Amino acid sequence: MRTTLLAFLFASAIPAQGDHLYTVTSTSGELRRVDPLTGATLSFVPMVTTGSLNVLSCTGLSLNPATGLLYAIVRVSGSQTIRRLAQIDPATGIATIIGPLGDNFAALAIRVDGVCFAVTGDGATVPETLYTVDLNTAATTFVMALGNGSDGEAIAFGADGYLYHLSGLGVPNIHEIFERIDTFTNTITPITLSGFDTQEVLSVTPWVGGNLLVADLYDNRIVTNTNGVVRQLGTWGYGPVKGMAFIPSPLTQPFFRTYGWGCDASAGTIPLLTGSGVPSPNQTVQLNLILAPLTIGVLGIGSSNASVPFPSPACQIQILPLWAPDLFGFVTTPAGTWTLSLVLPPGLPSDLFFQAAVVDTNGIIVANPLQMHIL
């Protein structure tokens, strides 16, 4: 079984499938499904309101974790200057307008309990200010002023439940800021930025664990983790990306799903394990490890998700073994990446779970686990 799963390596890249990344821009009304590893557009639909008005542009996009519904800040034909809250059907692009937001809002972020937050842009009547938004009426309620940072306002909730605010263009940690907000106490904690210098963050969304996916003014495709360590992955295939959201696939479709947490490497990055391709029998899929150190490592395969306090309580294995000891060794590239392509044989369980561990000066560290749902 191990040979069947891991021996068939292929060089060609495969478009990402499964839990889909959707994006919007401030220059068009298209809802795009995008490969986060390459920035390439996989598909798109034009957004049109239920009243047959064209959506001209968007300045925010967020998934409601409590309901699974997608929301956006849109401008529509006939009233281009007014920003409105809309619910979006990602399959059809139909936008159901909820109401005008009353100012120039730049980003949305919805907490796990369904409470929606939005921040105004620098050109708003009341700039750089955080509000809550009623998802039924679009009515806004003042929360707090966000005066740090210069141009650009972006927000997203991390996997830890905190709201992260990115703003600024210029010198990191002076003009450009990154901060953590406790939305229950309104406490702001500044986070020091290090690594790649972003240029006016336009949008941000949680990817997995402590990793956030970021787009900036110059169409850089970036991972910023919640410790403030920034790495450029590449560029977007279009832009400017002004809103992003991952939408989970239903169990009736094959998918890859990142979950859980990875551990901090000595360089400050958190290794990230992703999958691409369509997990079905006799199909080729690809596992991708990024943001790891140049080192040796092993890939483990499991039958379910679980927490085992090894290598340490703070850095845990999060899969249960399926064919123990079934560990596949590898060596990362100087860029901290590793890719494995394989053909899925018939007869596999409907769900397999993967996690990679690598050797680092911090010790043995693990990447986030990855679920592969096979149909």
MARLUMTOR-274915 format. One line per field, with one value per residue (C-alpha): residue number from 1; residue in one letter; x, y, z. Coordinates in nm, 2 decimals, always signed. Layout:
pos <- NUM ...;
code <- a ...;
X <- X ...;
Y <- Y ...;
Z <- Z ...;
//
This chain:
pos <- 1 2 3 4 5 6 7 8 9 10 11 12 13 14 15 16 17 18 19 20 21 22 23 24 25 26 27 28 29 30 31 32 33 34 35 36 37 38 39 40 41 42 43 44 45 46 47 48 49 50 51 52 53 54 55 56 57 58 59 60 61 62 63 64 65 66 67 68 69 70 71 72 73 74 75 76 77 78 79 80 81 82 83 84 85 86 87 88 89 90 91 92 93 94 95 96 97 98 99 100 101 102 103 104 105 106 107 108 109 110 111 112 113 114 115 116 117 118 119 120 121 122 123 124 125 126 127 128 129 130 131 132 133 134 135 136 137 138 139 140 141 142 143 144 145 146 147 148 149 150 151 152 153 154 155 156 157 158 159 160 161 162 163 164 165 166 167 168 169 170 171 172 173 174 175 176 177 178 179 180 181 182 183 184 185 186 187 188 189 190 191 192 193 194 195 196 197 198 199 200 201 202 203 204 205 206 207 208 209 210 211 212 213 214 215 216 217 218 219 220 221 222 223 224 225 226 227 228 229 230 231 232 233 234 235 236 237 238 239 240 241 242 243 244 245 246 247 248 249 250 251 252 253 254 255 256 257 258 259 260 261 262 263 264 265 266 267 268 269 270 271 272 273 274 275 276 277 278 279 280 281 282 283 284 285 286 287 288 289 290 291 292 293 294 295 296 297 298 299 300 301 302 303 304 305 306 307 308 309 310 311 312 313 314 315 316 317 318 319 320 321 322 323 324 325 326 327 328 329 330 331 332 333 334 335 336 337 338 339 340 341 342 343 344 345 346 347 348 349 350 351 352 353 354 355 356 357 358 359 360 361 362 363 364 365 366 367 368 369 370 371 372 373 374 375;
code <- m r t t l l a f l f a s a i p a q g d h l y t v t s t s g e l r r v d p l t g a t l s f v p m v t t g s l n v l s c t g l s l n p a t g l l y a i v r v s g s q t i r r l a q i d p a t g i a t i i g p l g d n f a a l a i r v d g v c f a v t g d g a t v p e t l y t v d l n t a a t t f v m a l g n g s d g e a i a f g a d g y l y h l s g l g v p n i h e i f e r i d t f t n t i t p i t l s g f d t q e v l s v t p w v g g n l l v a d l y d n r i v t n t n g v v r q l g t w g y g p v k g m a f i p s p l t q p f f r t y g w g c d a s a g t i p l l t g s g v p s p n q t v q l n l i l a p l t i g v l g i g s s n a s v p f p s p a c q i q i l p l w a p d l f g f v t t p a g t w t l s l v l p p g l p s d l f f q a a v v d t n g i i v a n p l q m h i l;
X <- +0.00 +0.28 +0.45 +0.12 +0.05 +0.39 +0.60 +0.43 +0.59 +0.49 +0.65 +0.34 +0.15 -0.22 -0.48 -0.61 -0.94 -1.15 -1.18 -1.19 -1.04 -1.27 -1.15 -1.29 -1.13 -1.19 -1.18 -1.44 -1.75 -1.62 -1.61 -1.30 -1.19 -0.82 -0.53 -0.36 -0.03 +0.00 -0.24 -0.39 -0.77 -0.94 -1.29 -1.50 -1.86 -1.98 -2.18 -2.53 -2.79 -3.13 -3.25 -3.03 -2.79 -2.42 -2.17 -1.90 -1.64 -1.59 -1.39 -1.44 -1.53 -1.58 -1.74 -1.98 -1.84 -2.17 -2.39 -2.15 -2.29 -2.06 -2.08 -1.92 -1.90 -2.01 -2.07 -2.35 -2.44 -2.65 -2.51 -2.13 -2.04 -2.24 -2.09 -2.35 -2.35 -2.45 -2.48 -2.32 -2.40 -2.05 -2.20 -2.40 -2.26 -2.60 -2.57 -2.86 -2.83 -2.89 -2.84 -2.61 -2.33 -2.33 -1.95 -1.65 -1.59 -1.27 -1.29 -1.52 -1.44 -1.70 -1.63 -1.69 -2.02 -2.15 -2.08 -1.97 -1.70 -1.60 -1.34 -1.36 -1.09 -0.86 -1.09 -1.41 -1.60 -1.50 -1.17 -0.99 -1.27 -1.40 -1.78 -2.00 -2.25 -2.60 -2.60 -2.98 -3.00 -2.65 -2.68 -2.34 -2.25 -1.93 -1.68 -1.35 -1.11 -0.81 -0.56 -0.24 -0.09 -0.11 -0.27 -0.48 -0.71 -0.75 -0.89 -0.94 -1.01 -0.73 -0.78 -0.71 -1.02 -0.85 -0.91 -0.60 -0.56 -0.30 -0.25 +0.02 +0.25 +0.62 +0.85 +0.75 +0.66 +0.64 +0.41 +0.31 +0.15 +0.02 -0.20 -0.41 -0.75 -0.96 -1.31 -1.46 -1.25 -1.14 -0.78 -0.52 -0.18 +0.09 +0.29 +0.63 +0.66 +0.97 +1.06 +0.91 +0.80 +0.44 +0.32 -0.03 -0.22 -0.55 -0.70 -0.63 -0.79 -0.71 -0.55 -0.47 -0.35 -0.14 -0.10 -0.28 -0.30 -0.24 -0.27 -0.11 -0.12 +0.14 -0.04 +0.21 +0.08 +0.20 +0.17 +0.19 +0.17 +0.02 +0.37 +0.43 +0.67 +0.60 +0.70 +0.62 +0.49 +0.46 +0.22 -0.15 -0.25 -0.47 -0.55 -0.59 -0.73 -0.96 -1.12 -1.06 -1.24 -1.19 -1.52 -1.53 -1.64 -1.94 -1.88 -2.04 -1.73 -1.37 -1.15 -0.83 -0.87 -0.61 -0.68 -0.52 -0.19 +0.18 +0.48 +0.71 +1.04 +1.36 +1.32 +0.97 +0.77 +0.50 +0.54 +0.22 +0.10 -0.16 -0.30 -0.42 -0.59 -0.92 -0.89 -1.06 -0.94 -0.68 -0.64 -0.31 -0.30 -0.02 +0.09 +0.28 +0.49 +0.59 +0.75 +0.96 +1.34 +1.60 +1.61 +1.50 +1.16 +0.89 +0.54 +0.29 -0.04 -0.34 -0.70 -0.84 -0.76 -0.64 -0.40 -0.10 +0.14 +0.45 +0.70 +0.57 +0.24 +0.27 +0.37 +0.15 +0.09 -0.27 -0.34 -0.38 -0.16 -0.31 -0.03 +0.22 +0.50 +0.43 +0.66 +0.79 +1.12 +1.20 +1.44 +1.31 +1.45 +1.65 +1.33 +1.17 +0.94 +0.87 +0.62 +0.49 +0.27 +0.10 -0.17 -0.46 -0.53 -0.88 -0.99 -0.86 -1.06 -1.29 -1.06 -0.69 -0.50 -0.14 +0.11 +0.47 +0.74 +1.08 +1.40 +1.49 +1.71 +1.40 +1.38 +1.13 +0.84 +0.52 +0.32 -0.06 -0.24 -0.42 -0.74 -0.80 -1.16 -1.18 -1.48;
Y <- +0.00 +0.24 +0.18 +0.23 +0.56 +0.72 +0.58 +0.74 +1.09 +1.33 +1.67 +1.86 +2.09 +2.04 +2.32 +2.34 +2.18 +2.12 +2.40 +2.68 +3.03 +3.30 +3.65 +3.99 +4.30 +4.68 +4.71 +4.44 +4.26 +3.91 +3.65 +3.44 +3.10 +3.10 +2.87 +3.01 +2.84 +2.99 +3.29 +3.16 +3.20 +2.86 +2.99 +3.30 +3.42 +3.78 +3.90 +4.04 +4.15 +3.99 +4.31 +4.25 +4.53 +4.45 +4.45 +4.68 +4.63 +4.50 +4.62 +4.32 +3.96 +3.73 +3.39 +3.37 +3.06 +3.03 +2.99 +2.92 +3.22 +3.46 +3.83 +4.12 +4.50 +4.59 +4.88 +4.83 +5.00 +5.31 +5.40 +5.35 +5.57 +5.38 +5.08 +4.81 +4.49 +4.19 +3.82 +3.63 +3.29 +3.16 +2.91 +3.16 +3.50 +3.63 +3.91 +3.98 +4.34 +4.38 +4.76 +5.06 +5.07 +5.45 +5.51 +5.39 +5.05 +4.88 +4.52 +4.27 +4.00 +3.77 +3.62 +3.25 +3.33 +3.52 +3.88 +4.08 +4.35 +4.61 +4.88 +5.21 +5.31 +5.61 +5.80 +5.75 +6.03 +5.86 +5.69 +5.40 +5.30 +4.96 +4.89 +4.59 +4.53 +4.38 +4.11 +4.14 +4.52 +4.64 +4.88 +4.97 +5.02 +5.20 +4.98 +5.17 +5.39 +5.23 +5.51 +5.31 +5.27 +5.49 +5.39 +5.07 +4.89 +4.51 +4.29 +3.91 +3.68 +3.43 +3.07 +3.18 +3.40 +3.74 +4.00 +4.10 +4.45 +4.53 +4.89 +5.11 +5.20 +5.28 +5.17 +4.85 +4.90 +5.27 +5.35 +4.98 +4.81 +4.47 +4.44 +4.19 +4.30 +4.12 +4.21 +4.13 +4.37 +4.60 +4.55 +4.62 +4.45 +4.56 +4.28 +4.34 +4.28 +4.10 +3.96 +4.07 +4.43 +4.45 +4.76 +4.86 +4.54 +4.53 +4.21 +3.93 +3.60 +3.31 +3.01 +2.76 +2.78 +3.09 +3.16 +3.44 +3.48 +3.84 +4.06 +4.40 +4.70 +4.55 +4.22 +4.03 +3.70 +3.68 +3.47 +3.67 +3.46 +3.58 +3.64 +3.90 +3.70 +3.78 +3.57 +3.63 +3.33 +3.50 +3.73 +3.71 +3.64 +3.95 +4.23 +4.43 +4.16 +4.35 +4.06 +3.68 +3.39 +3.02 +2.82 +2.46 +2.20 +1.97 +1.60 +1.52 +1.64 +1.53 +1.78 +1.87 +2.06 +2.22 +2.23 +2.25 +2.42 +2.40 +2.50 +2.79 +2.72 +2.89 +3.14 +3.24 +3.08 +2.81 +2.53 +2.49 +2.16 +2.18 +1.96 +2.00 +1.79 +1.60 +1.31 +1.03 +0.67 +0.66 +1.04 +1.22 +1.45 +1.66 +1.74 +2.07 +2.18 +2.54 +2.78 +2.51 +2.53 +2.37 +2.03 +1.67 +1.56 +1.28 +1.26 +1.06 +0.92 +0.88 +0.76 +1.04 +1.36 +1.36 +1.54 +1.36 +1.58 +1.50 +1.64 +1.87 +1.98 +2.31 +2.14 +1.83 +1.55 +1.59 +1.27 +0.91 +0.65 +0.43 +0.20 +0.25 +0.30 +0.45 +0.75 +0.88 +1.07 +1.38 +1.67 +2.03 +2.27 +2.58 +2.77 +2.55 +2.36 +2.00 +1.85 +1.50 +1.39 +1.05 +0.84 +0.73 +0.36 +0.22 +0.09 +0.36 +0.49 +0.78 +1.01 +1.01 +1.26 +1.38 +1.57 +1.66 +1.69 +1.85 +1.89 +2.24 +2.42 +2.45 +2.07 +1.85 +2.07 +1.98 +2.15 +2.17 +1.85 +1.80 +1.60 +1.43 +1.34 +1.08 +1.01;
Z <- +0.00 +0.09 -0.25 -0.44 -0.26 -0.26 -0.54 -0.84 -0.87 -1.15 -1.24 -1.36 -1.13 -1.08 -1.02 -0.66 -0.59 -0.28 -0.03 -0.27 -0.24 -0.38 -0.45 -0.57 -0.70 -0.68 -1.07 -1.18 -1.07 -1.12 -0.84 -0.91 -0.78 -0.75 -0.68 -0.36 -0.45 -0.79 -0.80 -1.12 -1.18 -1.21 -1.29 -1.25 -1.27 -1.32 -1.02 -1.09 -0.84 -0.80 -0.96 -1.27 -1.18 -1.27 -0.98 -1.09 -0.81 -0.46 -0.15 +0.08 +0.10 +0.40 +0.48 +0.78 +0.97 +1.16 +0.85 +0.56 +0.37 +0.17 +0.20 +0.00 -0.01 -0.36 -0.60 -0.85 -1.18 -1.14 -0.80 -0.84 -0.54 -0.28 -0.11 -0.02 +0.17 -0.03 +0.01 -0.27 -0.42 -0.52 -0.77 -0.97 -0.88 -0.78 -0.53 -0.29 -0.18 +0.19 +0.21 +0.19 +0.44 +0.47 +0.43 +0.23 +0.39 +0.29 +0.44 +0.61 +0.87 +1.03 +1.37 +1.44 +1.62 +1.31 +1.42 +1.12 +1.16 +0.89 +0.87 +0.68 +0.44 +0.45 +0.21 +0.42 +0.59 +0.92 +0.82 +0.98 +1.20 +1.31 +1.32 +1.35 +1.07 +1.09 +0.83 +0.79 +0.75 +0.68 +0.97 +1.13 +1.49 +1.60 +1.78 +1.79 +1.60 +1.43 +1.38 +1.33 +0.99 +0.68 +0.35 +0.33 +0.58 +0.59 +0.86 +0.91 +1.20 +1.27 +1.37 +1.73 +1.74 +1.73 +1.47 +1.28 +1.13 +0.86 +0.74 +0.59 +0.31 +0.37 +0.65 +0.83 +1.20 +1.15 +0.85 +0.81 +1.11 +1.21 +1.52 +1.71 +1.84 +2.10 +1.98 +2.32 +2.51 +2.23 +2.34 +2.06 +2.07 +1.82 +1.64 +1.50 +1.13 +0.98 +0.64 +0.31 +0.30 +0.18 +0.01 +0.13 +0.22 +0.03 +0.17 +0.41 +0.50 +0.73 +0.56 +0.83 +1.19 +1.23 +0.86 +0.69 +0.31 +0.20 -0.12 -0.15 -0.38 -0.62 -0.65 -0.43 -0.30 +0.06 +0.38 +0.70 +1.02 +1.34 +1.48 +1.21 +0.99 +0.63 +0.32 -0.05 -0.23 -0.57 -0.75 -0.83 -1.19 -1.18 -0.94 -0.73 -0.50 -0.26 -0.08 -0.02 +0.14 +0.16 +0.13 +0.25 +0.00 +0.09 +0.17 -0.16 -0.35 -0.33 -0.16 +0.02 +0.35 +0.57 +0.94 +1.28 +1.35 +1.26 +1.47 +1.45 +1.27 +1.39 +1.10 +1.24 +0.96 +1.02 +0.76 +0.56 +0.40 +0.12 -0.14 -0.50 -0.76 -0.75 -0.49 -0.68 -0.77 -1.05 -1.04 -0.98 -0.68 -0.53 -0.18 -0.13 +0.17 +0.18 +0.43 +0.58 +0.65 +0.43 +0.60 +0.61 +0.71 +0.71 +0.59 +0.80 +0.69 +0.92 +0.93 +1.14 +1.31 +1.67 +1.91 +2.04 +2.26 +2.06 +1.98 +2.26 +2.41 +2.21 +1.89 +1.84 +1.59 +1.48 +1.29 +1.40 +1.22 +0.95 +0.84 +1.13 +1.09 +0.75 +0.72 +0.39 +0.41 +0.20 +0.17 +0.12 -0.14 -0.04 -0.07 +0.20 -0.03 -0.11 -0.36 -0.40 -0.68 -0.66 -0.82 -0.59 -0.63 -0.59 -0.26 -0.03 +0.27 +0.20 +0.42 +0.46 +0.68 +0.62 +0.83 +0.77 +1.04 +0.97 +1.16 +1.26 +1.51 +1.72 +1.72 +1.54 +1.42 +1.24 +0.96 +0.98 +0.90 +0.57 +0.51 +0.17 +0.11 -0.17 -0.39;
//
